[in-house]
Amino acid sequence: MREKKYICPVCGFDGLKEPPYGESNIPSYEICPCCGFEFGFDVADGREAFAVFRKRWLANGAPWFLAKVKPEKWVVEKQLGNLNREKA
Ligand SMILES: [Zn+2]
């Protein structure tokens, strides 16, 4: 059975194990292996916090939080495209 994956609202990584914010908006406390954002950790979670974190992350060269799971031929721009797909 194929596991359902979820998209990180910060970096667009599409391999999260749980929805970042589940029923009743309860955060998963999962840490995105790509950008390192921990859902529910920051009290200011929300669109603005995501944008701020993303900007800082990109300014740092978009480092992977868990470098060992970084796919080969990973392209940050392509992954960020997932964010637009999510909104549509
Ligand atoms: Zn992320």
PDB file of the backbone (N, CA, C, O) and the ligand in Angstrom, with CONECT records:
HET     ZN  A 101       1
ATOM      1  N   MET A   1       0.837  -1.190   0.000  1.00  0.00           N
ATOM      2  CA  MET A   1       0.000   0.000   0.000  1.00  0.00           C
ATOM      3  C   MET A   1       0.879   1.250   0.000  1.00  0.00           C
ATOM      4  O   MET A   1       1.863   1.338   0.735  1.00  0.00           O
ATOM      5  N   ARG A   2       0.512   2.186  -0.818  1.00  0.00           N
ATOM      6  CA  ARG A   2       1.311   3.399  -0.920  1.00  0.00           C
ATOM      7  C   ARG A   2       0.937   4.356   0.211  1.00  0.00           C
ATOM      8  O   ARG A   2      -0.237   4.643   0.448  1.00  0.00           O
ATOM      9  N   GLU A   3       1.958   4.835   0.891  1.00  0.00           N
ATOM     10  CA  GLU A   3       1.740   5.754   1.987  1.00  0.00           C
ATOM     11  C   GLU A   3       1.361   7.128   1.454  1.00  0.00           C
ATOM     12  O   GLU A   3       1.926   7.596   0.465  1.00  0.00           O
ATOM     13  N   LYS A   4       0.420   7.761   2.102  1.00  0.00           N
ATOM     14  CA  LYS A   4       0.078   9.121   1.705  1.00  0.00           C
ATOM     15  C   LYS A   4       1.129  10.068   2.266  1.00  0.00           C
ATOM     16  O   LYS A   4       1.556   9.939   3.413  1.00  0.00           O
ATOM     17  N   LYS A   5       1.536  11.022   1.435  1.00  0.00           N
ATOM     18  CA  LYS A   5       2.538  11.984   1.875  1.00  0.00           C
ATOM     19  C   LYS A   5       1.939  13.380   1.869  1.00  0.00           C
ATOM     20  O   LYS A   5       0.959  13.649   1.174  1.00  0.00           O
ATOM     21  N   TYR A   6       2.535  14.252   2.643  1.00  0.00           N
ATOM     22  CA  TYR A   6       2.016  15.598   2.786  1.00  0.00           C
ATOM     23  C   TYR A   6       3.086  16.627   2.442  1.00  0.00           C
ATOM     24  O   TYR A   6       4.284  16.397   2.601  1.00  0.00           O
ATOM     25  N   ILE A   7       2.605  17.769   1.965  1.00  0.00           N
ATOM     26  CA  ILE A   7       3.512  18.824   1.516  1.00  0.00           C
ATOM     27  C   ILE A   7       3.819  19.807   2.643  1.00  0.00           C
ATOM     28  O   ILE A   7       2.923  20.262   3.354  1.00  0.00           O
ATOM     29  N   CYS A   8       5.096  20.119   2.787  1.00  0.00           N
ATOM     30  CA  CYS A   8       5.522  21.116   3.771  1.00  0.00           C
ATOM     31  C   CYS A   8       5.115  22.507   3.276  1.00  0.00           C
ATOM     32  O   CYS A   8       5.475  22.889   2.162  1.00  0.00           O
ATOM     33  N   PRO A   9       4.368  23.271   4.087  1.00  0.00           N
ATOM     34  CA  PRO A   9       3.916  24.596   3.640  1.00  0.00           C
ATOM     35  C   PRO A   9       5.039  25.631   3.616  1.00  0.00           C
ATOM     36  O   PRO A   9       4.840  26.754   3.153  1.00  0.00           O
ATOM     37  N   VAL A  10       6.210  25.259   4.111  1.00  0.00           N
ATOM     38  CA  VAL A  10       7.338  26.187   4.111  1.00  0.00           C
ATOM     39  C   VAL A  10       8.172  26.017   2.843  1.00  0.00           C
ATOM     40  O   VAL A  10       8.418  26.980   2.116  1.00  0.00           O
ATOM     41  N   CYS A  11       8.601  24.782   2.589  1.00  0.00           N
ATOM     42  CA  CYS A  11       9.561  24.562   1.505  1.00  0.00           C
ATOM     43  C   CYS A  11       8.994  23.759   0.335  1.00  0.00           C
ATOM     44  O   CYS A  11       9.632  23.665  -0.714  1.00  0.00           O
ATOM     45  N   GLY A  12       7.805  23.180   0.501  1.00  0.00           N
ATOM     46  CA  GLY A  12       7.209  22.428  -0.602  1.00  0.00           C
ATOM     47  C   GLY A  12       7.635  20.969  -0.656  1.00  0.00           C
ATOM     48  O   GLY A  12       7.228  20.235  -1.556  1.00  0.00           O
ATOM     49  N   PHE A  13       8.447  20.549   0.299  1.00  0.00           N
ATOM     50  CA  PHE A  13       8.853  19.138   0.373  1.00  0.00           C
ATOM     51  C   PHE A  13       7.596  18.276   0.482  1.00  0.00           C
ATOM     52  O   PHE A  13       6.724  18.538   1.310  1.00  0.00           O
ATOM     53  N   ASP A  14       7.512  17.238  -0.366  1.00  0.00           N
ATOM     54  CA  ASP A  14       6.247  16.483  -0.429  1.00  0.00           C
ATOM     55  C   ASP A  14       6.351  15.084   0.178  1.00  0.00           C
ATOM     56  O   ASP A  14       5.698  14.147  -0.282  1.00  0.00           O
ATOM     57  N   GLY A  15       7.173  14.958   1.207  1.00  0.00           N
ATOM     58  CA  GLY A  15       7.324  13.635   1.813  1.00  0.00           C
ATOM     59  C   GLY A  15       7.035  13.595   3.311  1.00  0.00           C
ATOM     60  O   GLY A  15       7.521  12.710   4.017  1.00  0.00           O
ATOM     61  N   LEU A  16       6.242  14.554   3.798  1.00  0.00           N
ATOM     62  CA  LEU A  16       5.926  14.539   5.229  1.00  0.00           C
ATOM     63  C   LEU A  16       5.032  13.347   5.551  1.00  0.00           C
ATOM     64  O   LEU A  16       4.156  12.982   4.767  1.00  0.00           O
ATOM     65  N   LYS A  17       5.266  12.748   6.716  1.00  0.00           N
ATOM     66  CA  LYS A  17       4.515  11.549   7.095  1.00  0.00           C
ATOM     67  C   LYS A  17       3.108  11.877   7.587  1.00  0.00           C
ATOM     68  O   LYS A  17       2.183  11.076   7.455  1.00  0.00           O
ATOM     69  N   GLU A  18       2.971  13.065   8.152  1.00  0.00           N
ATOM     70  CA  GLU A  18       1.666  13.462   8.684  1.00  0.00           C
ATOM     71  C   GLU A  18       1.296  14.833   8.124  1.00  0.00           C
ATOM     72  O   GLU A  18       2.174  15.598   7.727  1.00  0.00           O
ATOM     73  N   PRO A  19      -0.020  15.152   8.088  1.00  0.00           N
ATOM     74  CA  PRO A  19      -0.374  16.521   7.694  1.00  0.00           C
ATOM     75  C   PRO A  19       0.195  17.482   8.733  1.00  0.00           C
ATOM     76  O   PRO A  19       0.051  17.234   9.931  1.00  0.00           O
ATOM     77  N   PRO A  20       0.844  18.586   8.305  1.00  0.00           N
ATOM     78  CA  PRO A  20       1.476  19.501   9.252  1.00  0.00           C
ATOM     79  C   PRO A  20       0.492  19.990  10.319  1.00  0.00           C
ATOM     80  O   PRO A  20       0.848  20.149  11.487  1.00  0.00           O
ATOM     81  N   TYR A  21      -0.735  20.221   9.898  1.00  0.00           N
ATOM     82  CA  TYR A  21      -1.770  20.638  10.837  1.00  0.00           C
ATOM     83  C   TYR A  21      -3.003  19.788  10.570  1.00  0.00           C
ATOM     84  O   TYR A  21      -3.659  19.926   9.538  1.00  0.00           O
ATOM     85  N   GLY A  22      -3.297  18.929  11.492  1.00  0.00           N
ATOM     86  CA  GLY A  22      -4.370  17.968  11.283  1.00  0.00           C
ATOM     87  C   GLY A  22      -5.721  18.502  11.696  1.00  0.00           C
ATOM     88  O   GLY A  22      -5.990  19.700  11.607  1.00  0.00           O
ATOM     89  N   GLU A  23      -6.565  17.599  12.147  1.00  0.00           N
ATOM     90  CA  GLU A  23      -7.915  17.961  12.575  1.00  0.00           C
ATOM     91  C   GLU A  23      -7.845  19.017  13.666  1.00  0.00           C
ATOM     92  O   GLU A  23      -6.970  18.975  14.531  1.00  0.00           O
ATOM     93  N   SER A  24      -8.770  19.958  13.618  1.00  0.00           N
ATOM     94  CA  SER A  24      -8.821  21.057  14.584  1.00  0.00           C
ATOM     95  C   SER A  24      -7.526  21.852  14.585  1.00  0.00           C
ATOM     96  O   SER A  24      -7.210  22.541  15.556  1.00  0.00           O
ATOM     97  N   ASN A  25      -6.776  21.752  13.486  1.00  0.00           N
ATOM     98  CA  ASN A  25      -5.541  22.530  13.338  1.00  0.00           C
ATOM     99  C   ASN A  25      -4.468  22.152  14.365  1.00  0.00           C
ATOM    100  O   ASN A  25      -3.628  22.979  14.722  1.00  0.00           O
ATOM    101  N   ILE A  26      -4.498  20.925  14.828  1.00  0.00           N
ATOM    102  CA  ILE A  26      -3.494  20.469  15.794  1.00  0.00           C
ATOM    103  C   ILE A  26      -2.210  20.130  15.034  1.00  0.00           C
ATOM    104  O   ILE A  26      -2.223  19.311  14.115  1.00  0.00           O
ATOM    105  N   PRO A  27      -1.087  20.775  15.428  1.00  0.00           N
ATOM    106  CA  PRO A  27       0.166  20.554  14.711  1.00  0.00           C
ATOM    107  C   PRO A  27       0.735  19.156  14.949  1.00  0.00           C
ATOM    108  O   PRO A  27       0.490  18.528  15.979  1.00  0.00           O
ATOM    109  N   SER A  28       1.498  18.694  13.969  1.00  0.00           N
ATOM    110  CA  SER A  28       2.041  17.334  14.024  1.00  0.00           C
ATOM    111  C   SER A  28       3.312  17.245  14.864  1.00  0.00           C
ATOM    112  O   SER A  28       3.677  16.164  15.328  1.00  0.00           O
ATOM    113  N   TYR A  29       3.978  18.366  15.058  1.00  0.00           N
ATOM    114  CA  TYR A  29       5.281  18.417  15.736  1.00  0.00           C
ATOM    115  C   TYR A  29       6.350  17.630  14.975  1.00  0.00           C
ATOM    116  O   TYR A  29       7.414  17.309  15.504  1.00  0.00           O
ATOM    117  N   GLU A  30       6.026  17.334  13.718  1.00  0.00           N
ATOM    118  CA  GLU A  30       7.016  16.698  12.854  1.00  0.00           C
ATOM    119  C   GLU A  30       7.993  17.789  12.394  1.00  0.00           C
ATOM    120  O   GLU A  30       7.602  18.935  12.170  1.00  0.00           O
ATOM    121  N   ILE A  31       9.246  17.418  12.259  1.00  0.00           N
ATOM    122  CA  ILE A  31      10.221  18.367  11.738  1.00  0.00           C
ATOM    123  C   ILE A  31      10.445  18.046  10.272  1.00  0.00           C
ATOM    124  O   ILE A  31      10.758  16.909   9.917  1.00  0.00           O
ATOM    125  N   CYS A  32      10.284  19.051   9.424  1.00  0.00           N
ATOM    126  CA  CYS A  32      10.492  18.831   7.993  1.00  0.00           C
ATOM    127  C   CYS A  32      11.958  18.458   7.764  1.00  0.00           C
ATOM    128  O   CYS A  32      12.853  19.208   8.154  1.00  0.00           O
ATOM    129  N   PRO A  33      12.214  17.294   7.130  1.00  0.00           N
ATOM    130  CA  PRO A  33      13.603  16.876   6.914  1.00  0.00           C
ATOM    131  C   PRO A  33      14.327  17.767   5.921  1.00  0.00           C
ATOM    132  O   PRO A  33      15.554  17.738   5.826  1.00  0.00           O
ATOM    133  N   CYS A  34      13.564  18.556   5.184  1.00  0.00           N
ATOM    134  CA  CYS A  34      14.186  19.432   4.200  1.00  0.00           C
ATOM    135  C   CYS A  34      14.550  20.784   4.812  1.00  0.00           C
ATOM    136  O   CYS A  34      15.731  21.110   4.931  1.00  0.00           O
ATOM    137  N   CYS A  35      13.553  21.567   5.198  1.00  0.00           N
ATOM    138  CA  CYS A  35      13.853  22.920   5.673  1.00  0.00           C
ATOM    139  C   CYS A  35      14.051  22.989   7.180  1.00  0.00           C
ATOM    140  O   CYS A  35      14.585  23.978   7.683  1.00  0.00           O
ATOM    141  N   GLY A  36      13.631  21.957   7.913  1.00  0.00           N
ATOM    142  CA  GLY A  36      13.858  21.931   9.350  1.00  0.00           C
ATOM    143  C   GLY A  36      12.797  22.646  10.169  1.00  0.00           C
ATOM    144  O   GLY A  36      12.965  22.827  11.376  1.00  0.00           O
ATOM    145  N   PHE A  37      11.714  23.054   9.535  1.00  0.00           N
ATOM    146  CA  PHE A  37      10.640  23.712  10.274  1.00  0.00           C
ATOM    147  C   PHE A  37       9.888  22.685  11.108  1.00  0.00           C
ATOM    148  O   PHE A  37       9.521  21.619  10.614  1.00  0.00           O
ATOM    149  N   GLU A  38       9.660  23.013  12.379  1.00  0.00           N
ATOM    150  CA  GLU A  38       8.906  22.094  13.229  1.00  0.00           C
ATOM    151  C   GLU A  38       7.504  22.631  13.417  1.00  0.00           C
ATOM    152  O   GLU A  38       7.311  23.703  13.991  1.00  0.00           O
ATOM    153  N   PHE A  39       6.525  21.884  12.932  1.00  0.00           N
ATOM    154  CA  PHE A  39       5.139  22.345  12.997  1.00  0.00           C
ATOM    155  C   PHE A  39       4.642  22.299  14.427  1.00  0.00           C
ATOM    156  O   PHE A  39       4.680  21.257  15.081  1.00  0.00           O
ATOM    157  N   GLY A  40       4.170  23.452  14.907  1.00  0.00           N
ATOM    158  CA  GLY A  40       3.666  23.523  16.263  1.00  0.00           C
ATOM    159  C   GLY A  40       4.696  24.044  17.247  1.00  0.00           C
ATOM    160  O   GLY A  40       4.363  24.365  18.388  1.00  0.00           O
ATOM    161  N   PHE A  41       5.935  24.131  16.817  1.00  0.00           N
ATOM    162  CA  PHE A  41       7.000  24.593  17.703  1.00  0.00           C
ATOM    163  C   PHE A  41       6.945  26.104  17.861  1.00  0.00           C
ATOM    164  O   PHE A  41       7.098  26.646  18.955  1.00  0.00           O
ATOM    165  N   ASP A  42       6.723  26.757  16.742  1.00  0.00           N
ATOM    166  CA  ASP A  42       6.681  28.206  16.730  1.00  0.00           C
ATOM    167  C   ASP A  42       5.240  28.651  16.973  1.00  0.00           C
ATOM    168  O   ASP A  42       4.342  28.276  16.220  1.00  0.00           O
ATOM    169  N   VAL A  43       5.016  29.444  18.011  1.00  0.00           N
ATOM    170  CA  VAL A  43       3.650  29.879  18.314  1.00  0.00           C
ATOM    171  C   VAL A  43       3.069  30.724  17.190  1.00  0.00           C
ATOM    172  O   VAL A  43       1.852  30.851  17.051  1.00  0.00           O
ATOM    173  N   ALA A  44       3.952  31.293  16.399  1.00  0.00           N
ATOM    174  CA  ALA A  44       3.488  32.154  15.311  1.00  0.00           C
ATOM    175  C   ALA A  44       3.304  31.379  14.010  1.00  0.00           C
ATOM    176  O   ALA A  44       3.370  31.959  12.926  1.00  0.00           O
ATOM    177  N   ASP A  45       3.074  30.077  14.115  1.00  0.00           N
ATOM    178  CA  ASP A  45       2.813  29.289  12.918  1.00  0.00           C
ATOM    179  C   ASP A  45       1.741  29.955  12.076  1.00  0.00           C
ATOM    180  O   ASP A  45       0.786  30.527  12.602  1.00  0.00           O
ATOM    181  N   GLY A  46       1.904  29.877  10.808  1.00  0.00           N
ATOM    182  CA  GLY A  46       0.922  30.480   9.919  1.00  0.00           C
ATOM    183  C   GLY A  46       1.618  30.973   8.677  1.00  0.00           C
ATOM    184  O   GLY A  46       2.845  30.941   8.580  1.00  0.00           O
ATOM    185  N   ARG A  47       0.831  31.425   7.734  1.00  0.00           N
ATOM    186  CA  ARG A  47       1.376  31.837   6.449  1.00  0.00           C
ATOM    187  C   ARG A  47       2.573  32.769   6.569  1.00  0.00           C
ATOM    188  O   ARG A  47       3.574  32.607   5.873  1.00  0.00           O
ATOM    189  N   GLU A  48       2.456  33.752   7.467  1.00  0.00           N
ATOM    190  CA  GLU A  48       3.520  34.733   7.589  1.00  0.00           C
ATOM    191  C   GLU A  48       4.799  34.092   8.129  1.00  0.00           C
ATOM    192  O   GLU A  48       5.895  34.352   7.635  1.00  0.00           O
ATOM    193  N   ALA A  49       4.639  33.251   9.150  1.00  0.00           N
ATOM    194  CA  ALA A  49       5.798  32.571   9.738  1.00  0.00           C
ATOM    195  C   ALA A  49       6.458  31.664   8.702  1.00  0.00           C
ATOM    196  O   ALA A  49       7.683  31.556   8.655  1.00  0.00           O
ATOM    197  N   PHE A  50       5.647  31.019   7.881  1.00  0.00           N
ATOM    198  CA  PHE A  50       6.194  30.139   6.839  1.00  0.00           C
ATOM    199  C   PHE A  50       7.030  30.953   5.866  1.00  0.00           C
ATOM    200  O   PHE A  50       8.126  30.546   5.481  1.00  0.00           O
ATOM    201  N   ALA A  51       6.499  32.112   5.472  1.00  0.00           N
ATOM    202  CA  ALA A  51       7.184  32.958   4.489  1.00  0.00           C
ATOM    203  C   ALA A  51       8.511  33.479   5.044  1.00  0.00           C
ATOM    204  O   ALA A  51       9.518  33.523   4.339  1.00  0.00           O
ATOM    205  N   VAL A  52       8.493  33.871   6.317  1.00  0.00           N
ATOM    206  CA  VAL A  52       9.706  34.385   6.955  1.00  0.00           C
ATOM    207  C   VAL A  52      10.756  33.280   7.034  1.00  0.00           C
ATOM    208  O   VAL A  52      11.922  33.484   6.698  1.00  0.00           O
ATOM    209  N   PHE A  53      10.318  32.114   7.484  1.00  0.00           N
ATOM    210  CA  PHE A  53      11.231  30.988   7.638  1.00  0.00           C
ATOM    211  C   PHE A  53      11.797  30.582   6.278  1.00  0.00           C
ATOM    212  O   PHE A  53      12.989  30.305   6.150  1.00  0.00           O
ATOM    213  N   ARG A  54      10.920  30.550   5.257  1.00  0.00           N
ATOM    214  CA  ARG A  54      11.333  30.168   3.910  1.00  0.00           C
ATOM    215  C   ARG A  54      12.394  31.122   3.382  1.00  0.00           C
ATOM    216  O   ARG A  54      13.393  30.702   2.799  1.00  0.00           O
ATOM    217  N   LYS A  55      12.158  32.417   3.596  1.00  0.00           N
ATOM    218  CA  LYS A  55      13.074  33.436   3.107  1.00  0.00           C
ATOM    219  C   LYS A  55      14.465  33.248   3.732  1.00  0.00           C
ATOM    220  O   LYS A  55      15.488  33.316   3.050  1.00  0.00           O
ATOM    221  N   ARG A  56      14.467  33.013   5.036  1.00  0.00           N
ATOM    222  CA  ARG A  56      15.732  32.823   5.760  1.00  0.00           C
ATOM    223  C   ARG A  56      16.421  31.546   5.280  1.00  0.00           C
ATOM    224  O   ARG A  56      17.635  31.510   5.082  1.00  0.00           O
ATOM    225  N   TRP A  57      15.622  30.515   5.100  1.00  0.00           N
ATOM    226  CA  TRP A  57      16.147  29.219   4.658  1.00  0.00           C
ATOM    227  C   TRP A  57      16.774  29.334   3.266  1.00  0.00           C
ATOM    228  O   TRP A  57      17.860  28.811   3.016  1.00  0.00           O
ATOM    229  N   LEU A  58      16.068  30.032   2.364  1.00  0.00           N
ATOM    230  CA  LEU A  58      16.591  30.226   1.003  1.00  0.00           C
ATOM    231  C   LEU A  58      17.849  31.094   1.024  1.00  0.00           C
ATOM    232  O   LEU A  58      18.790  30.859   0.266  1.00  0.00           O
ATOM    233  N   ALA A  59      17.855  32.103   1.905  1.00  0.00           N
ATOM    234  CA  ALA A  59      19.015  32.990   2.008  1.00  0.00           C
ATOM    235  C   ALA A  59      20.250  32.227   2.491  1.00  0.00           C
ATOM    236  O   ALA A  59      21.385  32.592   2.185  1.00  0.00           O
ATOM    237  N   ASN A  60      20.001  31.170   3.245  1.00  0.00           N
ATOM    238  CA  ASN A  60      21.105  30.338   3.740  1.00  0.00           C
ATOM    239  C   ASN A  60      21.553  29.293   2.719  1.00  0.00           C
ATOM    240  O   ASN A  60      22.445  28.489   2.991  1.00  0.00           O
ATOM    241  N   GLY A  61      20.929  29.313   1.547  1.00  0.00           N
ATOM    242  CA  GLY A  61      21.295  28.365   0.506  1.00  0.00           C
ATOM    243  C   GLY A  61      20.451  27.100   0.533  1.00  0.00           C
ATOM    244  O   GLY A  61      20.847  26.075  -0.021  1.00  0.00           O
ATOM    245  N   ALA A  62      19.273  27.169   1.185  1.00  0.00           N
ATOM    246  CA  ALA A  62      18.332  26.053   1.227  1.00  0.00           C
ATOM    247  C   ALA A  62      18.982  24.741   1.676  1.00  0.00           C
ATOM    248  O   ALA A  62      18.927  23.735   0.969  1.00  0.00           O
ATOM    249  N   PRO A  63      19.602  24.768   2.871  1.00  0.00           N
ATOM    250  CA  PRO A  63      20.239  23.540   3.370  1.00  0.00           C
ATOM    251  C   PRO A  63      19.205  22.518   3.842  1.00  0.00           C
ATOM    252  O   PRO A  63      18.140  22.887   4.337  1.00  0.00           O
ATOM    253  N   TRP A  64      19.522  21.239   3.687  1.00  0.00           N
ATOM    254  CA  TRP A  64      18.629  20.180   4.184  1.00  0.00           C
ATOM    255  C   TRP A  64      18.863  19.963   5.663  1.00  0.00           C
ATOM    256  O   TRP A  64      20.000  19.902   6.130  1.00  0.00           O
ATOM    257  N   PHE A  65      17.762  19.848   6.393  1.00  0.00           N
ATOM    258  CA  PHE A  65      17.855  19.581   7.830  1.00  0.00           C
ATOM    259  C   PHE A  65      18.449  18.192   8.036  1.00  0.00           C
ATOM    260  O   PHE A  65      19.321  18.001   8.885  1.00  0.00           O
ATOM    261  N   LEU A  66      17.977  17.233   7.264  1.00  0.00           N
ATOM    262  CA  LEU A  66      18.539  15.880   7.293  1.00  0.00           C
ATOM    263  C   LEU A  66      19.237  15.637   5.960  1.00  0.00           C
ATOM    264  O   LEU A  66      18.645  15.118   5.014  1.00  0.00           O
ATOM    265  N   ALA A  67      20.492  16.019   5.911  1.00  0.00           N
ATOM    266  CA  ALA A  67      21.220  15.975   4.650  1.00  0.00           C
ATOM    267  C   ALA A  67      21.254  14.574   4.042  1.00  0.00           C
ATOM    268  O   ALA A  67      21.331  14.435   2.821  1.00  0.00           O
ATOM    269  N   LYS A  68      21.196  13.547   4.869  1.00  0.00           N
ATOM    270  CA  LYS A  68      21.329  12.187   4.342  1.00  0.00           C
ATOM    271  C   LYS A  68      20.107  11.725   3.550  1.00  0.00           C
ATOM    272  O   LYS A  68      20.205  10.775   2.773  1.00  0.00           O
ATOM    273  N   VAL A  69      18.967  12.374   3.731  1.00  0.00           N
ATOM    274  CA  VAL A  69      17.792  11.973   2.948  1.00  0.00           C
ATOM    275  C   VAL A  69      17.582  12.866   1.717  1.00  0.00           C
ATOM    276  O   VAL A  69      16.618  12.696   0.971  1.00  0.00           O
ATOM    277  N   LYS A  70      18.482  13.802   1.523  1.00  0.00           N
ATOM    278  CA  LYS A  70      18.370  14.681   0.360  1.00  0.00           C
ATOM    279  C   LYS A  70      18.494  13.870  -0.929  1.00  0.00           C
ATOM    280  O   LYS A  70      19.485  13.165  -1.121  1.00  0.00           O
ATOM    281  N   PRO A  71      17.500  13.963  -1.814  1.00  0.00           N
ATOM    282  CA  PRO A  71      17.577  13.199  -3.057  1.00  0.00           C
ATOM    283  C   PRO A  71      18.660  13.737  -3.986  1.00  0.00           C
ATOM    284  O   PRO A  71      19.019  14.913  -3.947  1.00  0.00           O
ATOM    285  N   GLU A  72      19.161  12.839  -4.816  1.00  0.00           N
ATOM    286  CA  GLU A  72      20.105  13.275  -5.837  1.00  0.00           C
ATOM    287  C   GLU A  72      19.328  14.120  -6.843  1.00  0.00           C
ATOM    288  O   GLU A  72      18.125  13.929  -7.021  1.00  0.00           O
ATOM    289  N   LYS A  73      20.003  15.039  -7.488  1.00  0.00           N
ATOM    290  CA  LYS A  73      19.360  15.904  -8.477  1.00  0.00           C
ATOM    291  C   LYS A  73      18.197  16.687  -7.885  1.00  0.00           C
ATOM    292  O   LYS A  73      17.196  16.927  -8.559  1.00  0.00           O
ATOM    293  N   TRP A  74      18.328  17.075  -6.651  1.00  0.00           N
ATOM    294  CA  TRP A  74      17.278  17.864  -6.011  1.00  0.00           C
ATOM    295  C   TRP A  74      17.373  19.313  -6.482  1.00  0.00           C
ATOM    296  O   TRP A  74      18.450  19.908  -6.503  1.00  0.00           O
ATOM    297  N   VAL A  75      16.219  19.867  -6.860  1.00  0.00           N
ATOM    298  CA  VAL A  75      16.189  21.250  -7.336  1.00  0.00           C
ATOM    299  C   VAL A  75      15.197  22.040  -6.488  1.00  0.00           C
ATOM    300  O   VAL A  75      14.001  21.748  -6.483  1.00  0.00           O
ATOM    301  N   VAL A  76      15.700  23.039  -5.775  1.00  0.00           N
ATOM    302  CA  VAL A  76      14.851  23.779  -4.845  1.00  0.00           C
ATOM    303  C   VAL A  76      13.685  24.470  -5.554  1.00  0.00           C
ATOM    304  O   VAL A  76      12.565  24.494  -5.043  1.00  0.00           O
ATOM    305  N   GLU A  77      13.956  25.030  -6.731  1.00  0.00           N
ATOM    306  CA  GLU A  77      12.898  25.756  -7.445  1.00  0.00           C
ATOM    307  C   GLU A  77      11.731  24.833  -7.795  1.00  0.00           C
ATOM    308  O   GLU A  77      10.562  25.214  -7.729  1.00  0.00           O
ATOM    309  N   LYS A  78      12.093  23.611  -8.167  1.00  0.00           N
ATOM    310  CA  LYS A  78      11.077  22.642  -8.548  1.00  0.00           C
ATOM    311  C   LYS A  78      10.207  22.278  -7.332  1.00  0.00           C
ATOM    312  O   LYS A  78       8.985  22.161  -7.422  1.00  0.00           O
ATOM    313  N   GLN A  79      10.881  22.108  -6.214  1.00  0.00           N
ATOM    314  CA  GLN A  79      10.149  21.759  -5.000  1.00  0.00           C
ATOM    315  C   GLN A  79       9.236  22.889  -4.545  1.00  0.00           C
ATOM    316  O   GLN A  79       8.123  22.648  -4.080  1.00  0.00           O
ATOM    317  N   LEU A  80       9.712  24.124  -4.681  1.00  0.00           N
ATOM    318  CA  LEU A  80       8.895  25.276  -4.283  1.00  0.00           C
ATOM    319  C   LEU A  80       7.619  25.355  -5.114  1.00  0.00           C
ATOM    320  O   LEU A  80       6.618  25.930  -4.687  1.00  0.00           O
ATOM    321  N   GLY A  81       7.671  24.772  -6.304  1.00  0.00           N
ATOM    322  CA  GLY A  81       6.499  24.722  -7.172  1.00  0.00           C
ATOM    323  C   GLY A  81       5.368  23.928  -6.548  1.00  0.00           C
ATOM    324  O   GLY A  81       4.205  24.142  -6.888  1.00  0.00           O
ATOM    325  N   ASN A  82       5.684  23.024  -5.648  1.00  0.00           N
ATOM    326  CA  ASN A  82       4.646  22.245  -4.951  1.00  0.00           C
ATOM    327  C   ASN A  82       3.720  23.148  -4.149  1.00  0.00           C
ATOM    328  O   ASN A  82       2.549  22.828  -3.945  1.00  0.00           O
ATOM    329  N   LEU A  83       4.248  24.267  -3.700  1.00  0.00           N
ATOM    330  CA  LEU A  83       3.456  25.180  -2.879  1.00  0.00           C
ATOM    331  C   LEU A  83       2.303  25.759  -3.689  1.00  0.00           C
ATOM    332  O   LEU A  83       1.205  25.946  -3.163  1.00  0.00           O
ATOM    333  N   ASN A  84       2.541  26.038  -4.945  1.00  0.00           N
ATOM    334  CA  ASN A  84       1.483  26.595  -5.802  1.00  0.00           C
ATOM    335  C   ASN A  84       0.453  25.526  -6.137  1.00  0.00           C
ATOM    336  O   ASN A  84      -0.741  25.801  -6.257  1.00  0.00           O
ATOM    337  N   ARG A  85       0.949  24.296  -6.285  1.00  0.00           N
ATOM    338  CA  ARG A  85       0.058  23.197  -6.589  1.00  0.00           C
ATOM    339  C   ARG A  85      -0.917  22.978  -5.430  1.00  0.00           C
ATOM    340  O   ARG A  85      -2.096  22.682  -5.626  1.00  0.00           O
ATOM    341  N   GLU A  86      -0.379  23.136  -4.216  1.00  0.00           N
ATOM    342  CA  GLU A  86      -1.180  22.958  -3.011  1.00  0.00           C
ATOM    343  C   GLU A  86      -2.335  23.943  -2.952  1.00  0.00           C
ATOM    344  O   GLU A  86      -3.448  23.589  -2.564  1.00  0.00           O
ATOM    345  N   LYS A  87      -2.061  25.178  -3.338  1.00  0.00           N
ATOM    346  CA  LYS A  87      -3.068  26.241  -3.229  1.00  0.00           C
ATOM    347  C   LYS A  87      -4.185  26.075  -4.247  1.00  0.00           C
ATOM    348  O   LYS A  87      -5.336  26.421  -3.982  1.00  0.00           O
ATOM    349  N   ALA A  88      -3.840  25.547  -5.402  1.00  0.00           N
ATOM    350  CA  ALA A  88      -4.799  25.466  -6.507  1.00  0.00           C
ATOM    351  C   ALA A  88      -5.972  24.540  -6.166  1.00  0.00           C
ATOM    352  O   ALA A  88      -6.872  24.358  -6.985  1.00  0.00           O
TER     353      ALA A  88
HETATM  354 ZN    ZN A 101       9.949  22.024   4.744  1.00  0.00          ZN2+
END
